[in-house]
Amino acid sequence: MTVLIVDDQPDVVWGEQNSIDWKNLGIQRILTAYSVGDAETLLLEESVDILLCDIEMPPRSGLELCSLIQEKKLSTRCIFLSAHAEFSYAQEAVRLGGFDYILQPAPYSDIESAVARAIMDIHEKSHADPPARPPKDSTEHPAHYAGSSNSVARAIEYIQQNISRDLNRIEIAEAVFLNPEYLSRLFKLETGGTLSEYITWEKMELAREMLKSTDIPIGLIAQKTGYTNFSYFSQVFKRYTGLSPLEYRRMNDC
């Protein structure tokens, strides 16, 4: 497999080239470019599997490379690395079929993980047709099957690890080092749902599981899912399942 690293700062290119365990990832060739023009030439002349690309490279933009990949129907996975938390960048990257969007500075391990996911995606697509999306009325939340960016993946992980608390957008954004408004827009763009919808989904799934598989009092289940008001917990649960918590437990013979 071949990776192309593109950045107008040579030290950034050097860092990515020498600080990631490419051999362990199964990467045989690493190409480098310091401008959009040079990168375009390499994309058209070489078989590039994964593109690691900065966005701000005056006088041009790395987004042009993703547009070229789409226009020429290349199979290259494009991972954007940007120090600019501009929603318009992320929106355009997703529109152009970008595989991931990593906000810099980020540890090399985050870049390595994104490359590993891209490699997995390449292998999966080369051996089988992509799986169909679940129907809209499925209980599986979009964030679980969307090709989420590094930032959204970290937000999802934070929510799952703190699901017993009364979470809010500001806290989650601070945990992943993003502006709350930016995170909300990026989350909606990538998953099709809002942060609050996803938080509720996770809490209700946990409540359903505890109601089915344990004899924990319902009031304590409400607390374990971050609800201090039992009446409100019951209302939300009934909206989500069509049953009250007690009815749901009885239906599942627990």
Backbone torsions as a table, in degrees:
resi	resn	phi	psi	omega
1	MET	NA	153.1	-176.7
2	THR	-123.9	134.5	176.6
3	VAL	-115.0	139.2	174.3
4	LEU	-115.2	120.8	178.6
5	ILE	-102.7	125.6	-176.9
6	VAL	-127.9	121.8	175.7
7	ASP	-161.3	144.1	-179.8
8	ASP	-82.5	1.9	175.5
9	GLN	-108.6	110.1	-176.9
10	PRO	-55.9	-35.2	-178.8
11	ASP	-67.9	-32.1	177.0
12	VAL	-67.5	-44.9	178.0
13	VAL	-60.3	-45.9	-179.8
14	TRP	-59.9	-43.4	-179.3
15	GLY	-61.3	-46.6	180.0
16	GLU	-68.0	-34.9	-178.6
17	GLN	-70.1	-33.3	-172.1
18	ASN	-110.1	-6.2	-176.4
19	SER	-109.5	-0.5	178.1
20	ILE	-111.2	138.4	-178.6
21	ASP	-80.3	76.9	-176.2
22	TRP	-62.9	-38.2	-178.7
23	LYS	-61.0	-41.0	179.0
24	ASN	-65.2	-29.4	178.9
25	LEU	-79.6	-12.3	-178.7
26	GLY	89.2	20.2	178.6
27	ILE	-88.9	122.0	-178.5
28	GLN	-90.9	-34.1	-176.0
29	ARG	-128.6	139.1	175.6
30	ILE	-123.2	115.2	176.3
31	LEU	-100.9	151.3	179.4
32	THR	-132.2	151.0	176.1
33	ALA	-149.5	150.6	-176.7
34	TYR	-116.5	11.3	177.2
35	SER	-154.3	160.3	178.5
36	VAL	-63.2	-40.4	-179.2
37	GLY	-60.9	-46.4	179.0
38	ASP	-64.9	-37.5	179.9
39	ALA	-66.4	-39.1	177.9
40	GLU	-58.9	-43.6	179.6
41	THR	-60.1	-45.5	-179.2
42	LEU	-65.8	-39.5	179.7
43	LEU	-62.9	-35.2	-178.2
44	LEU	-83.3	-25.0	-176.7
45	GLU	-98.4	-26.4	-176.8
46	GLU	-112.9	161.7	174.8
47	SER	-93.5	96.4	-176.0
48	VAL	-99.9	124.0	-179.4
49	ASP	-86.0	-41.1	-176.3
50	ILE	-134.6	132.4	178.3
51	LEU	-111.0	121.6	172.0
52	LEU	-103.0	116.0	-166.7
53	CYS	-139.2	132.2	170.1
54	ASP	-73.3	158.8	178.4
55	ILE	-96.6	-50.9	-177.2
56	GLU	-81.3	99.4	175.6
57	MET	-135.4	72.7	-176.5
58	PRO	-51.9	140.3	9.7
59	PRO	-90.2	7.8	-177.5
60	ARG	-119.1	177.7	-177.7
61	SER	-122.6	143.6	176.8
62	GLY	-62.5	-19.9	177.7
63	LEU	-61.7	-25.8	178.2
64	GLU	-62.8	-31.4	179.8
65	LEU	-68.6	-39.6	177.6
66	CYS	-66.1	-37.0	177.1
67	SER	-64.2	-39.3	177.6
68	LEU	-64.1	-42.3	179.0
69	ILE	-59.5	-42.9	179.8
70	GLN	-68.4	-44.0	-177.8
71	GLU	-62.7	-42.6	-178.4
72	LYS	-87.9	1.7	179.2
73	LYS	56.3	42.1	176.3
74	LEU	-79.1	155.5	-178.3
75	SER	-93.1	10.6	-177.4
76	THR	-65.5	131.4	172.8
77	ARG	-87.0	128.0	-175.6
78	CYS	-106.7	120.1	177.1
79	ILE	-112.0	117.2	-178.9
80	PHE	-90.4	138.8	174.9
81	LEU	-121.7	118.7	-176.3
82	SER	-142.6	140.9	176.1
83	ALA	-88.7	0.9	-176.8
84	HIS	-106.4	115.1	-178.9
85	ALA	-84.3	54.5	179.7
86	GLU	-94.7	123.5	-178.7
87	PHE	-60.5	-34.1	-178.2
88	SER	-62.1	-34.1	177.8
89	TYR	-65.1	-50.1	-178.8
90	ALA	-62.3	-40.1	179.6
91	GLN	-61.9	-44.8	-179.8
92	GLU	-69.1	-37.2	178.8
93	ALA	-61.6	-43.2	178.8
94	VAL	-67.2	-41.7	179.9
95	ARG	-60.7	-35.3	-178.6
96	LEU	-86.1	6.0	176.2
97	GLY	85.5	20.8	178.0
98	GLY	-59.0	140.8	-177.3
99	PHE	-78.8	-38.0	-179.2
100	ASP	-154.8	159.7	-178.9
101	TYR	-136.5	109.9	-176.0
102	ILE	-109.5	124.1	179.7
103	LEU	-83.6	122.5	179.9
104	GLN	-88.5	150.4	3.2
105	PRO	-78.0	142.1	177.7
106	ALA	-136.8	147.6	178.4
107	PRO	-64.5	151.6	179.8
108	TYR	-60.1	-26.2	179.3
109	SER	-63.7	-32.6	177.8
110	ASP	-67.8	-40.9	178.0
111	ILE	-65.5	-42.6	179.4
112	GLU	-60.4	-40.6	178.9
113	SER	-64.8	-40.8	179.2
114	ALA	-64.1	-41.2	178.2
115	VAL	-64.4	-41.0	179.2
116	ALA	-61.6	-39.8	177.8
117	ARG	-66.3	-38.4	178.5
118	ALA	-64.8	-40.8	178.4
119	ILE	-62.9	-42.8	178.6
120	MET	-61.9	-41.3	179.5
121	ASP	-63.4	-40.0	178.8
122	ILE	-62.5	-45.7	179.9
123	HIS	-63.3	-42.8	-178.8
124	GLU	-64.6	-43.4	-177.6
125	LYS	-69.9	-25.8	-178.4
126	SER	-82.4	-14.3	-178.2
127	HIS	-111.1	-14.2	-177.8
128	ALA	-159.6	159.9	174.7
129	ASP	-69.5	148.0	179.4
130	PRO	-64.0	142.4	-178.8
131	PRO	-65.4	148.0	178.8
132	ALA	-72.6	149.0	177.0
133	ARG	-70.1	148.1	176.6
134	PRO	-63.5	154.3	177.1
135	PRO	-63.0	159.4	-175.0
136	LYS	-61.3	-27.8	-179.0
137	ASP	-89.0	7.9	178.4
138	SER	-66.5	149.8	178.3
139	THR	-80.9	-5.8	177.4
140	GLU	-76.5	127.7	-177.5
141	HIS	-78.1	142.6	-179.4
142	PRO	-51.4	-36.3	-176.6
143	ALA	-63.6	-14.8	-178.8
144	HIS	-84.9	-16.9	-179.5
145	TYR	-126.5	-1.2	176.9
146	ALA	-75.5	152.7	175.5
147	GLY	-78.9	74.4	-170.9
148	SER	-69.5	145.8	176.8
149	SER	-72.8	172.1	179.3
150	ASN	-57.9	-43.3	-177.4
151	SER	-65.4	-45.3	179.3
152	VAL	-67.1	-39.0	178.4
153	ALA	-61.6	-40.6	178.9
154	ARG	-67.0	-38.0	178.4
155	ALA	-64.3	-43.1	178.6
156	ILE	-61.9	-43.1	179.6
157	GLU	-62.7	-41.2	179.8
158	TYR	-63.9	-43.4	179.4
159	ILE	-60.9	-46.6	-178.4
160	GLN	-63.0	-36.7	-178.1
161	GLN	-77.0	-17.9	-177.0
162	ASN	-122.9	28.6	-172.6
163	ILE	-65.3	-19.4	-179.3
164	SER	-80.9	0.5	-178.9
165	ARG	-108.3	165.0	176.4
166	ASP	-84.0	89.6	-172.7
167	LEU	-79.6	152.1	174.2
168	ASN	-141.2	165.1	-174.2
169	ARG	-61.1	-40.9	-176.8
170	ILE	-63.7	-44.6	179.9
171	GLU	-61.8	-44.4	-178.4
172	ILE	-65.4	-43.1	-179.9
173	ALA	-61.7	-41.8	178.3
174	GLU	-63.0	-37.1	-178.1
175	ALA	-66.5	-28.3	-178.8
176	VAL	-109.6	12.4	173.3
177	PHE	61.7	43.7	177.6
178	LEU	-129.9	159.5	171.8
179	ASN	-68.8	134.6	-177.5
180	PRO	-54.2	-43.6	-179.9
181	GLU	-64.2	-42.3	179.3
182	TYR	-63.0	-45.6	179.5
183	LEU	-60.9	-43.6	-179.7
184	SER	-59.9	-44.1	-179.3
185	ARG	-67.8	-42.3	-179.9
186	LEU	-64.7	-41.5	179.6
187	PHE	-62.1	-45.9	179.6
188	LYS	-64.1	-41.4	-178.6
189	LEU	-62.7	-41.3	-173.7
190	GLU	-87.1	-33.3	-174.4
191	THR	-104.6	-19.5	-177.1
192	GLY	85.2	-4.2	179.5
193	GLY	-128.1	167.5	-179.6
194	THR	-89.7	165.0	175.9
195	LEU	-58.6	-45.4	-177.9
196	SER	-63.7	-37.8	177.4
197	GLU	-63.3	-41.3	-179.3
198	TYR	-68.2	-41.7	178.4
199	ILE	-59.4	-46.5	179.1
200	THR	-62.0	-42.4	179.3
201	TRP	-58.1	-47.2	179.9
202	GLU	-62.6	-43.5	-179.4
203	LYS	-64.2	-42.5	-178.7
204	MET	-70.9	-34.6	176.0
205	GLU	-64.7	-40.7	177.5
206	LEU	-65.4	-42.4	178.6
207	ALA	-62.3	-43.8	178.9
208	ARG	-59.3	-43.9	-178.2
209	GLU	-64.2	-43.0	179.8
210	MET	-67.7	-36.9	178.2
211	LEU	-66.4	-34.8	-179.1
212	LYS	-77.9	-39.1	-167.4
213	SER	-111.6	-1.2	179.0
214	THR	-134.5	169.8	173.8
215	ASP	-110.4	24.5	177.2
216	ILE	-60.2	133.4	178.1
217	PRO	-54.2	143.6	-175.5
218	ILE	-61.2	-35.8	178.0
219	GLY	-61.5	-37.6	179.0
220	LEU	-72.6	-34.1	175.8
221	ILE	-62.5	-40.2	176.9
222	ALA	-58.5	-44.7	179.4
223	GLN	-65.0	-40.0	-178.2
224	LYS	-68.1	-17.2	177.2
225	THR	-105.6	13.6	172.0
226	GLY	88.2	15.4	179.6
227	TYR	-108.2	118.0	177.2
228	THR	-88.3	-18.6	178.8
229	ASN	-101.2	106.6	-175.7
230	PHE	-62.3	-39.3	-179.2
231	SER	-62.3	-42.2	179.5
232	TYR	-67.0	-40.1	177.0
233	PHE	-57.3	-45.4	-179.0
234	SER	-63.1	-40.3	178.8
235	GLN	-62.8	-45.7	-179.3
236	VAL	-64.4	-42.9	-178.7
237	PHE	-62.8	-41.3	179.8
238	LYS	-67.6	-37.0	175.8
239	ARG	-61.7	-36.8	-174.8
240	TYR	-78.8	-39.7	-173.8
241	THR	-110.6	-17.2	-175.4
242	GLY	86.9	-1.5	-179.1
243	LEU	-131.3	153.3	172.1
244	SER	-73.4	161.3	178.2
245	PRO	-54.9	-41.2	-179.8
246	LEU	-66.1	-43.5	178.0
247	GLU	-61.8	-39.5	-179.6
248	TYR	-65.0	-42.7	179.2
249	ARG	-64.9	-43.2	179.9
250	ARG	-64.1	-38.7	-179.1
251	MET	-64.3	-31.3	-179.5
252	ASN	-95.8	11.3	173.1
253	ASP	53.7	42.8	-179.9
254	CYS	-106.8	NA	NA
